[in-house]
Amino acid sequence: MSTRYELNDEVAVVTLDRPERYNAIDAPLSASVVADLNRAAAEARAVVLTGAGKAFCSGADLSGFVAEYEDGGPDLARHLEEEFHPMVRAVARCAVPVVAAVNGVAAGAGMGLALSCDIRVMAQSAYLTSAFTAIGLAPDSGSTWLLPRLAGVSVAMEMALTNRRMPASEALERGLCAEVTPDGEVLAKAIEYATKLADLSTDALVTTRRLIRGSAILDFDDALEAEKLEQGRLGKTPEHREGVSAFLEKRKPDFRV
């Protein structure tokens, strides 16, 4: 296994655990992330994703491709389909909300992994960098979809073309993270966010994610239609009835119904 899984009450903490490789992504790590997120969906109400050691995730473990480079070059399309895309899809489509505790560098596919989370908290010394064009590649792992939608096309283009390091302070200004913490406090803050999310309706949170991300490819009327369909469904759920009852009774709702 290349991850560590811990369940803290209703919050699962999934830690990328290859600190000696700056948590670079290989096939075992990707499979572990997918398995842990599936486990969390069954026994938790929110997830925190973070990295062991000094990095969040340094991207693809290129050392694993050495033999393929010696034999004409790696089949990167296959690696994306089998390893990287399943991982970022698992994060982006997790059945419970996912908060990233970005404790250090998030580079390349590691940046895509961080951006695929619902909320990001960054340590003061952490940074984001695309890194792909520096090795003759274009961005992948969802970066070309996520980055322009989160930070705008101009910022996305500049980051992707130059590979510059965006510090946590700028990521906060650009809307790429929710909060910046002192080093050493990022995990606790991310767990705090996740704990607050765990108190809410999981169905409503995941539906909200789906509507917001789906709106990127919809016109206004189609977005209204999507909202109508989801509200029609949510309006008949026990969680909504509990929320309304709690509001009328002036008490905190309990969505664990």
C-alpha positions as YAML, in Angstrom:
chain: A
units: angstrom
residues:
- id: 1
  name: MET
  ca: [0.00, 0.00, 0.00]
- id: 2
  name: SER
  ca: [1.17, 3.54, -0.79]
- id: 3
  name: THR
  ca: [-1.32, 5.37, 1.42]
- id: 4
  name: ARG
  ca: [-2.27, 5.47, 5.08]
- id: 5
  name: TYR
  ca: [-5.92, 5.47, 6.06]
- id: 6
  name: GLU
  ca: [-7.23, 6.72, 9.38]
- id: 7
  name: LEU
  ca: [-10.81, 7.23, 10.51]
- id: 8
  name: ASN
  ca: [-11.23, 10.07, 12.99]
- id: 9
  name: ASP
  ca: [-14.86, 9.84, 14.07]
- id: 10
  name: GLU
  ca: [-16.68, 10.71, 10.82]
- id: 11
  name: VAL
  ca: [-13.67, 12.09, 8.91]
- id: 12
  name: ALA
  ca: [-11.34, 9.78, 6.98]
- id: 13
  name: VAL
  ca: [-7.76, 10.97, 6.49]
- id: 14
  name: VAL
  ca: [-6.02, 9.54, 3.44]
- id: 15
  name: THR
  ca: [-2.27, 10.22, 3.40]
- id: 16
  name: LEU
  ca: [-0.12, 9.70, 0.31]
- id: 17
  name: ASP
  ca: [2.72, 7.78, 1.89]
- id: 18
  name: ARG
  ca: [5.81, 7.81, -0.30]
- id: 19
  name: PRO
  ca: [7.73, 10.60, 1.43]
- id: 20
  name: GLU
  ca: [11.08, 9.39, 0.08]
- id: 21
  name: ARG
  ca: [9.69, 10.05, -3.45]
- id: 22
  name: TYR
  ca: [7.81, 13.22, -2.44]
- id: 23
  name: ASN
  ca: [4.62, 11.18, -2.78]
- id: 24
  name: ALA
  ca: [5.10, 10.75, -6.53]
- id: 25
  name: ILE
  ca: [2.31, 8.83, -8.22]
- id: 26
  name: ASP
  ca: [2.82, 5.26, -9.37]
- id: 27
  name: ALA
  ca: [0.32, 2.48, -10.00]
- id: 28
  name: PRO
  ca: [0.20, 1.20, -6.38]
- id: 29
  name: LEU
  ca: [-0.35, 4.69, -4.98]
- id: 30
  name: SER
  ca: [-3.13, 5.42, -7.45]
- id: 31
  name: ALA
  ca: [-4.87, 2.13, -6.64]
- id: 32
  name: SER
  ca: [-4.52, 2.83, -2.92]
- id: 33
  name: VAL
  ca: [-6.12, 6.26, -3.24]
- id: 34
  name: VAL
  ca: [-9.07, 4.80, -5.16]
- id: 35
  name: ALA
  ca: [-9.51, 2.00, -2.60]
- id: 36
  name: ASP
  ca: [-9.29, 4.38, 0.34]
- id: 37
  name: LEU
  ca: [-11.86, 6.75, -1.14]
- id: 38
  name: ASN
  ca: [-14.24, 3.85, -1.72]
- id: 39
  name: ARG
  ca: [-13.72, 2.80, 1.88]
- id: 40
  name: ALA
  ca: [-14.30, 6.33, 3.11]
- id: 41
  name: ALA
  ca: [-17.54, 6.56, 1.15]
- id: 42
  name: ALA
  ca: [-18.79, 3.53, 3.10]
- id: 43
  name: GLU
  ca: [-17.75, 4.57, 6.62]
- id: 44
  name: ALA
  ca: [-17.09, 8.35, 6.72]
- id: 45
  name: ARG
  ca: [-18.97, 11.55, 5.97]
- id: 46
  name: ALA
  ca: [-15.96, 13.54, 4.69]
- id: 47
  name: VAL
  ca: [-12.36, 12.92, 3.61]
- id: 48
  name: VAL
  ca: [-9.09, 14.78, 4.04]
- id: 49
  name: LEU
  ca: [-6.39, 14.03, 1.46]
- id: 50
  name: THR
  ca: [-2.82, 14.97, 2.34]
- id: 51
  name: GLY
  ca: [0.80, 13.92, 1.86]
- id: 52
  name: ALA
  ca: [3.45, 12.47, 4.15]
- id: 53
  name: GLY
  ca: [6.69, 14.36, 4.70]
- id: 54
  name: LYS
  ca: [7.54, 17.58, 2.89]
- id: 55
  name: ALA
  ca: [5.33, 17.23, -0.20]
- id: 56
  name: PHE
  ca: [1.67, 16.90, -0.99]
- id: 57
  name: CYS
  ca: [2.40, 15.19, -4.30]
- id: 58
  name: SER
  ca: [5.24, 15.80, -6.77]
- id: 59
  name: GLY
  ca: [3.36, 14.33, -9.74]
- id: 60
  name: ALA
  ca: [4.18, 11.24, -11.77]
- id: 61
  name: ASP
  ca: [7.02, 8.99, -10.66]
- id: 62
  name: LEU
  ca: [9.03, 9.21, -13.87]
- id: 63
  name: SER
  ca: [11.63, 6.80, -12.53]
- id: 64
  name: GLY
  ca: [9.09, 4.04, -13.09]
- id: 65
  name: PHE
  ca: [9.11, 4.74, -16.83]
- id: 66
  name: VAL
  ca: [12.87, 4.28, -17.35]
- id: 67
  name: ALA
  ca: [12.59, 0.93, -19.10]
- id: 68
  name: GLU
  ca: [9.88, 2.29, -21.37]
- id: 69
  name: TYR
  ca: [12.02, 5.29, -22.33]
- id: 70
  name: GLU
  ca: [14.75, 2.88, -23.34]
- id: 71
  name: ASP
  ca: [12.26, 1.04, -25.55]
- id: 72
  name: GLY
  ca: [10.94, 3.92, -27.63]
- id: 73
  name: GLY
  ca: [9.12, 5.93, -24.95]
- id: 74
  name: PRO
  ca: [6.32, 5.25, -22.48]
- id: 75
  name: ASP
  ca: [2.70, 4.77, -23.47]
- id: 76
  name: LEU
  ca: [1.54, 7.78, -21.48]
- id: 77
  name: ALA
  ca: [-2.02, 7.49, -22.79]
- id: 78
  name: ARG
  ca: [-2.24, 4.03, -21.21]
- id: 79
  name: HIS
  ca: [-0.71, 5.24, -17.95]
- id: 80
  name: LEU
  ca: [-3.24, 8.06, -17.79]
- id: 81
  name: GLU
  ca: [-6.14, 5.72, -18.48]
- id: 82
  name: GLU
  ca: [-5.03, 3.04, -16.03]
- id: 83
  name: GLU
  ca: [-3.45, 5.05, -13.19]
- id: 84
  name: PHE
  ca: [-3.89, 8.82, -13.19]
- id: 85
  name: HIS
  ca: [-7.40, 9.32, -14.51]
- id: 86
  name: PRO
  ca: [-9.01, 6.71, -12.20]
- id: 87
  name: MET
  ca: [-7.43, 8.46, -9.22]
- id: 88
  name: VAL
  ca: [-8.52, 12.01, -10.04]
- id: 89
  name: ARG
  ca: [-11.97, 10.74, -11.05]
- id: 90
  name: ALA
  ca: [-12.26, 8.95, -7.71]
- id: 91
  name: VAL
  ca: [-11.48, 12.21, -5.89]
- id: 92
  name: ALA
  ca: [-13.71, 14.39, -8.06]
- id: 93
  name: ARG
  ca: [-16.63, 11.95, -7.85]
- id: 94
  name: CYS
  ca: [-16.20, 10.72, -4.29]
- id: 95
  name: ALA
  ca: [-19.53, 10.00, -2.58]
- id: 96
  name: VAL
  ca: [-18.49, 12.28, 0.31]
- id: 97
  name: PRO
  ca: [-16.78, 15.71, 0.18]
- id: 98
  name: VAL
  ca: [-12.98, 15.78, -0.08]
- id: 99
  name: VAL
  ca: [-10.74, 18.44, 1.50]
- id: 100
  name: ALA
  ca: [-7.09, 18.67, 0.46]
- id: 101
  name: ALA
  ca: [-4.50, 19.50, 3.12]
- id: 102
  name: VAL
  ca: [-1.74, 20.71, 0.79]
- id: 103
  name: ASN
  ca: [1.24, 20.42, 3.11]
- id: 104
  name: GLY
  ca: [3.93, 21.01, 0.48]
- id: 105
  name: VAL
  ca: [4.51, 21.08, -3.25]
- id: 106
  name: ALA
  ca: [1.64, 19.98, -5.51]
- id: 107
  name: ALA
  ca: [3.27, 19.59, -8.92]
- id: 108
  name: GLY
  ca: [2.13, 18.22, -12.25]
- id: 109
  name: ALA
  ca: [-0.40, 15.46, -11.71]
- id: 110
  name: GLY
  ca: [-0.14, 16.29, -8.01]
- id: 111
  name: MET
  ca: [-1.55, 19.73, -8.77]
- id: 112
  name: GLY
  ca: [-4.37, 18.08, -10.70]
- id: 113
  name: LEU
  ca: [-5.02, 15.84, -7.71]
- id: 114
  name: ALA
  ca: [-5.21, 18.82, -5.34]
- id: 115
  name: LEU
  ca: [-7.46, 20.79, -7.69]
- id: 116
  name: SER
  ca: [-9.83, 17.84, -8.04]
- id: 117
  name: CYS
  ca: [-10.68, 18.11, -4.33]
- id: 118
  name: ASP
  ca: [-13.69, 20.14, -3.25]
- id: 119
  name: ILE
  ca: [-11.79, 22.46, -0.89]
- id: 120
  name: ARG
  ca: [-8.08, 23.10, -0.51]
- id: 121
  name: VAL
  ca: [-6.22, 24.32, 2.59]
- id: 122
  name: MET
  ca: [-2.54, 25.12, 2.01]
- id: 123
  name: ALA
  ca: [0.44, 25.37, 4.32]
- id: 124
  name: GLN
  ca: [2.28, 28.67, 4.12]
- id: 125
  name: SER
  ca: [5.32, 27.11, 2.42]
- id: 126
  name: ALA
  ca: [3.28, 25.02, -0.03]
- id: 127
  name: TYR
  ca: [2.98, 25.88, -3.70]
- id: 128
  name: LEU
  ca: [1.39, 24.77, -6.95]
- id: 129
  name: THR
  ca: [3.25, 24.25, -10.20]
- id: 130
  name: SER
  ca: [2.22, 22.74, -13.52]
- id: 131
  name: ALA
  ca: [5.69, 21.41, -14.48]
- id: 132
  name: PHE
  ca: [4.53, 19.56, -17.60]
- id: 133
  name: THR
  ca: [5.98, 21.71, -20.39]
- id: 134
  name: ALA
  ca: [9.34, 21.64, -18.61]
- id: 135
  name: ILE
  ca: [9.59, 17.99, -19.68]
- id: 136
  name: GLY
  ca: [7.99, 18.42, -23.10]
- id: 137
  name: LEU
  ca: [4.45, 17.47, -22.14]
- id: 138
  name: ALA
  ca: [1.07, 19.18, -21.91]
- id: 139
  name: PRO
  ca: [-0.84, 19.24, -18.60]
- id: 140
  name: ASP
  ca: [-2.96, 16.23, -17.67]
- id: 141
  name: SER
  ca: [-4.76, 14.67, -14.69]
- id: 142
  name: GLY
  ca: [-7.59, 17.14, -15.06]
- id: 143
  name: SER
  ca: [-5.41, 20.25, -14.91]
- id: 144
  name: THR
  ca: [-6.55, 21.68, -18.25]
- id: 145
  name: TRP
  ca: [-10.20, 21.47, -17.12]
- id: 146
  name: LEU
  ca: [-9.84, 22.41, -13.47]
- id: 147
  name: LEU
  ca: [-7.25, 25.20, -13.49]
- id: 148
  name: PRO
  ca: [-8.98, 27.60, -15.94]
- id: 149
  name: ARG
  ca: [-12.31, 27.10, -14.19]
- id: 150
  name: LEU
  ca: [-10.86, 27.81, -10.78]
- id: 151
  name: ALA
  ca: [-8.39, 30.59, -11.61]
- id: 152
  name: GLY
  ca: [-9.41, 31.81, -15.08]
- id: 153
  name: VAL
  ca: [-8.01, 31.13, -18.53]
- id: 154
  name: SER
  ca: [-5.28, 33.78, -18.38]
- id: 155
  name: VAL
  ca: [-3.82, 32.52, -15.09]
- id: 156
  name: ALA
  ca: [-4.13, 28.91, -16.23]
- id: 157
  name: MET
  ca: [-2.31, 29.66, -19.48]
- id: 158
  name: GLU
  ca: [0.51, 31.51, -17.76]
- id: 159
  name: MET
  ca: [1.00, 28.78, -15.14]
- id: 160
  name: ALA
  ca: [0.86, 25.96, -17.67]
- id: 161
  name: LEU
  ca: [3.26, 27.60, -20.12]
- id: 162
  name: THR
  ca: [5.85, 28.90, -17.68]
- id: 163
  name: ASN
  ca: [5.65, 26.24, -14.92]
- id: 164
  name: ARG
  ca: [6.23, 28.92, -12.33]
- id: 165
  name: ARG
  ca: [5.59, 28.15, -8.69]
- id: 166
  name: MET
  ca: [2.42, 29.74, -7.35]
- id: 167
  name: PRO
  ca: [2.86, 30.25, -3.59]
- id: 168
  name: ALA
  ca: [0.05, 29.55, -1.15]
- id: 169
  name: SER
  ca: [-0.54, 33.26, -0.57]
- id: 170
  name: GLU
  ca: [-1.23, 33.82, -4.27]
- id: 171
  name: ALA
  ca: [-3.31, 30.64, -4.50]
- id: 172
  name: LEU
  ca: [-5.52, 32.14, -1.80]
- id: 173
  name: GLU
  ca: [-5.85, 35.42, -3.71]
- id: 174
  name: ARG
  ca: [-6.67, 33.55, -6.94]
- id: 175
  name: GLY
  ca: [-9.35, 31.42, -5.29]
- id: 176
  name: LEU
  ca: [-7.38, 28.20, -5.62]
- id: 177
  name: CYS
  ca: [-7.47, 27.52, -1.89]
- id: 178
  name: ALA
  ca: [-9.80, 28.44, 0.95]
- id: 179
  name: GLU
  ca: [-7.22, 29.21, 3.61]
- id: 180
  name: VAL
  ca: [-3.48, 29.34, 4.25]
- id: 181
  name: THR
  ca: [-2.15, 28.09, 7.58]
- id: 182
  name: PRO
  ca: [1.25, 28.09, 9.28]
- id: 183
  name: ASP
  ca: [3.32, 25.03, 8.39]
- id: 184
  name: GLY
  ca: [2.40, 22.15, 10.65]
- id: 185
  name: GLU
  ca: [-1.21, 23.27, 11.10]
- id: 186
  name: VAL
  ca: [-2.63, 22.50, 7.68]
- id: 187
  name: LEU
  ca: [-3.89, 19.00, 8.48]
- id: 188
  name: ALA
  ca: [-5.72, 20.15, 11.60]
- id: 189
  name: LYS
  ca: [-7.37, 22.98, 9.68]
- id: 190
  name: ALA
  ca: [-8.40, 20.64, 6.86]
- id: 191
  name: ILE
  ca: [-9.90, 18.23, 9.39]
- id: 192
  name: GLU
  ca: [-11.78, 21.19, 10.87]
- id: 193
  name: TYR
  ca: [-13.28, 21.95, 7.45]
- id: 194
  name: ALA
  ca: [-14.11, 18.28, 6.89]
- id: 195
  name: THR
  ca: [-15.75, 18.00, 10.31]
- id: 196
  name: LYS
  ca: [-18.04, 20.91, 9.49]
- id: 197
  name: LEU
  ca: [-18.96, 19.27, 6.19]
- id: 198
  name: ALA
  ca: [-19.66, 16.00, 8.01]
- id: 199
  name: ASP
  ca: [-22.41, 17.78, 9.93]
- id: 200
  name: LEU
  ca: [-24.25, 18.63, 6.71]
- id: 201
  name: SER
  ca: [-26.24, 16.49, 4.31]
- id: 202
  name: THR
  ca: [-23.80, 14.42, 2.26]
- id: 203
  name: ASP
  ca: [-26.33, 14.10, -0.56]
- id: 204
  name: ALA
  ca: [-26.78, 17.88, -0.72]
- id: 205
  name: LEU
  ca: [-23.02, 18.50, -0.69]
- id: 206
  name: VAL
  ca: [-22.21, 16.00, -3.45]
- id: 207
  name: THR
  ca: [-25.16, 17.25, -5.51]
- id: 208
  name: THR
  ca: [-23.88, 20.81, -5.11]
- id: 209
  name: ARG
  ca: [-20.47, 19.73, -6.37]
- id: 210
  name: ARG
  ca: [-22.04, 18.02, -9.37]
- id: 211
  name: LEU
  ca: [-24.16, 21.06, -10.26]
- id: 212
  name: ILE
  ca: [-21.31, 23.55, -9.95]
- id: 213
  name: ARG
  ca: [-18.86, 21.49, -11.97]
- id: 214
  name: GLY
  ca: [-21.47, 20.52, -14.52]
- id: 215
  name: SER
  ca: [-22.41, 24.16, -15.08]
- id: 216
  name: ALA
  ca: [-19.09, 24.69, -16.83]
- id: 217
  name: ILE
  ca: [-20.44, 22.99, -19.94]
- id: 218
  name: LEU
  ca: [-24.08, 24.12, -19.72]
- id: 219
  name: ASP
  ca: [-25.84, 27.24, -20.89]
- id: 220
  name: PHE
  ca: [-27.95, 29.15, -18.36]
- id: 221
  name: ASP
  ca: [-31.27, 27.48, -19.16]
- id: 222
  name: ASP
  ca: [-29.73, 24.01, -19.00]
- id: 223
  name: ALA
  ca: [-28.19, 24.88, -15.63]
- id: 224
  name: LEU
  ca: [-31.62, 25.97, -14.38]
- id: 225
  name: GLU
  ca: [-33.06, 22.67, -15.59]
- id: 226
  name: ALA
  ca: [-30.34, 20.71, -13.78]
- id: 227
  name: GLU
  ca: [-31.05, 22.65, -10.58]
- id: 228
  name: LYS
  ca: [-34.77, 21.96, -10.94]
- id: 229
  name: LEU
  ca: [-34.25, 18.23, -11.32]
- id: 230
  name: GLU
  ca: [-31.90, 17.96, -8.35]
- id: 231
  name: GLN
  ca: [-34.04, 20.15, -6.09]
- id: 232
  name: GLY
  ca: [-37.06, 18.07, -7.02]
- id: 233
  name: ARG
  ca: [-35.24, 15.00, -5.81]
- id: 234
  name: LEU
  ca: [-33.63, 16.55, -2.73]
- id: 235
  name: GLY
  ca: [-36.92, 18.06, -1.64]
- id: 236
  name: LYS
  ca: [-38.27, 14.58, -0.97]
- id: 237
  name: THR
  ca: [-35.32, 13.34, 1.09]
- id: 238
  name: PRO
  ca: [-35.32, 12.76, 4.86]
- id: 239
  name: GLU
  ca: [-32.36, 15.13, 5.14]
- id: 240
  name: HIS
  ca: [-34.35, 18.03, 3.70]
- id: 241
  name: ARG
  ca: [-37.29, 17.31, 6.00]
- id: 242
  name: GLU
  ca: [-34.90, 17.26, 8.96]
- id: 243
  name: GLY
  ca: [-33.30, 20.53, 7.86]
- id: 244
  name: VAL
  ca: [-36.66, 22.28, 7.60]
- id: 245
  name: SER
  ca: [-37.83, 20.89, 10.95]
- id: 246
  name: ALA
  ca: [-34.63, 22.04, 12.63]
- id: 247
  name: PHE
  ca: [-34.98, 25.50, 11.10]
- id: 248
  name: LEU
  ca: [-38.57, 25.87, 12.30]
- id: 249
  name: GLU
  ca: [-37.70, 24.49, 15.74]
- id: 250
  name: LYS
  ca: [-34.60, 26.71, 16.01]
- id: 251
  name: ARG
  ca: [-32.21, 23.83, 16.65]
- id: 252
  name: LYS
  ca: [-29.17, 22.32, 14.94]
- id: 253
  name: PRO
  ca: [-30.20, 19.75, 12.33]
- id: 254
  name: ASP
  ca: [-29.05, 16.15, 12.53]
- id: 255
  name: PHE
  ca: [-28.56, 14.93, 8.99]
- id: 256
  name: ARG
  ca: [-27.53, 11.44, 10.09]
- id: 257
  name: VAL
  ca: [-30.94, 10.04, 9.23]
...
